[in-house]
Amino acid sequence: MPAVIKVSNFHQKEYVALIDHQLNEYLPEEDLMQADLINAMRYSLLGGGKRIRPILLLEFCNICGGDEAAALPFACAIEMIHTYSLIHDDLPCMDNDDMRRGRASNHKVFGEDTALLAGDSLLTMAFETMLSEEAVQLAGAQRAAKAAGILAAAAGTHGMVGGQMIDLMSEGRSISFETLKTMDEHKTGALIVAAAKMGCVLGGADDRQLEAAEKYAKAIGLAFQIVDDILDVTSDTETLGKPVGSDSENDKCTYVTIMGLDDAKKAVDNLTEAAVSALECFGHSAEYLEQFAKELASRKN
């Protein structure tokens, strides 16, 4: 794996603290009639996580000269959608996983019905957050509409949801590398690319910067999924925070089963190098994003 250069850990901690604080602010107050639903939303939304997508959005907005305060509602919105997808992904009708981020999955705590509704609520709350009067005023109507449109497309039929459908259809079948790559570009990569593009749009990026951000995000998105597949066979449940070996149990084709472990690791290295190269047009301002790509490639969970 590429060497990790520890130059701005505090920067990342600041981002995570900012995002977590704002996510908490957006969650509705508990209501007697809806307390279980709101508690289920809170359980997963504030239950940890790397905050990769909102960090990417905020950092790309930052290096394009944008306003962090204007981008924050959109950063929170993409994390809401990501969290909803995790809740639904763990359901028995999908991947049927009992653990997420080192603790019980949402449906194991609150029941399948409440977990389903919690995911639905987070999905709709994302658009309520992005398109609120305050968010639109901060970002500007044109940029807000464009950013929300990018997220809507990335989350839907030809994005994350479509990727999940390919995943379901591929269970128990031998699939090609290209099919696996297409699935992951949609299921995992779509929101990562959306985060980078949304940040650029909100920051007023030019076409060259937008194209570079998309190349970077596509590379780290695919590398992220390959690392996931590697960790599923090399890590342990305690370190990973979720069951290992689940891909094998569900008879899924992965990058490790198709490419072999060594070639999968080489692919991560190559993709990380491509991601770093894509940032050249941003100059020294992209130092944090370069480090971010390397840390994702060498992560242990």
Beta strands, then each sheet from edge to edge (+ up, - down):
strand 1: 99-100
strand 2: 103-104
sheet 1: 1+ 2-
end
